[in-house]
Amino acid sequence: MQLKLTRTDRRLLLGASIVFALLVGGAVFFAGGQGSKAEVPTTYSSGSAGAKAAYLLLRESGYNVVRWERPLDELPDPAGKILVLTDPQEAPTNQERSHLRSFISEGGHVVATGMFAETFLPRSSIGPDFLRGMTWETLQPLAPSGITRAAPEITMAPEAYWDSTSVALPLYGDHDHTRVVKYNIGKGEVIWWASATPLTNAGLKASNNLEFLLACLGDGTNENRKEILWDEYIHGYRQTIAASTFHSPVMWIFLQLGLLALAVLVTFSRRSGPIFAPVAPSRLSPLEFVQTLGGLYGQANASSVAVEVSYQRFRYWLTRRLGLANNASAEDLQTAVRERLNFSAENFATTLTQCDMARYNPSLPPKEALHLVQTLDDYATQLKLFRVSRKEKA
């Protein structure tokens, strides 16, 4: 089917296209390349809260660091492995959590940051501290260890704290709460930070933060250096383009385009579909005929004509039923009805006489005419004169 657009349709389509182009251009312009500067501690982000600088620094310093873009239940043999979980954005499945616990128990090391890391770790008691997490603070060491010896103090925006009731070695904190802890699970070890500030692009430049990060990851220059798996799966990055797109803001662009296409399709189908003319009621319908005829009689003041039509019809069917002449008198009709049809009505003959007189009365009142017509109809129903006619109508 050839598409025919009117001038109004062309203007509407052109205006919608211009608005859509402006919205897309504005989104691209004001985004300012946020895809590579997302405020998330991911190794793909060069923003202030990203972790691209730490990742590249570790690689250039001899550390065996790779991006892990697969589920946690596919983690390799934990021997000589360090898993980095920076501010997870998705909760793990029960299978992933169970596998991570086995990974740690069998000798794996985990460095986890942020409040939501609690859902991943086998032992945790983390509380939120959003107000303190809005500013950077200097944290002091709380217990002697190799990490606190390498970094006498660190700078962090502590958005969470470790509850002292949970068993763990406190490493750093302030006068209120513990912000960095370490504890062992089986053969492995877990180090938790209150936030990822020390490894971010901005926080890495703060005093002692780089030393703190290197101390948590161990020496990367000796022969027994460990492989660092920097988890990007928790930030929505996948090995396949389709999976990564599904977990990225690009999915919402496709969703909006799909909704726009659906709206265009529905609108076009609604306007370009077959046109059905509404069914017009027939002017020959019985009810309309009766109404038209009644209005005609009322306007002409012809009440006598209505009585004459009903009376003639009644006499025709009654004389046909009884086998009498069409000019039989009212008394003869009453006698025949009583004897042959076993029908007795006291005013039957009187009604017939009144109808015979009324049809010649041009000044017959409408109420009297209506009474006579209704009475004739009642007699016809009782005598079943119009049974054949009404059956055909049905």
Secondary structure, DSSP 8 states (H G I E B T S, - for coil): ------HHHHHHHHHHHHHHHHHHHHHHHHH-SGGGS-SS--TT--STT--HHHHHHHHHTT-EEEEE-S-GGG----TTEEEEEES--S---HHHHHHHHHHHHTT-EEEEESGGGGGTSSS--EEE-TTGGGS-EEEEE-S--HHHHH-S-EEE---EEE-TTS--EEEEE-SS-EEEEEEEETTEEEEEES-SGGGSTTGGGSTTHHHHHHHHH--SSSTT--EEEEE-GGGT--SSHHHHHHTSTHHHHHHHHHHHHHHHHHHHHHHHS---------TT-HHHHHHHHHHHHHHHT-HHHHHHHHHHHHHHHHHHHHT--TT--HHHHHHHHHHHS----TTHHHHHHHHHHHTT-TT--HHHHHHHHHHHHHHHHHHTTTHHHHHHH-
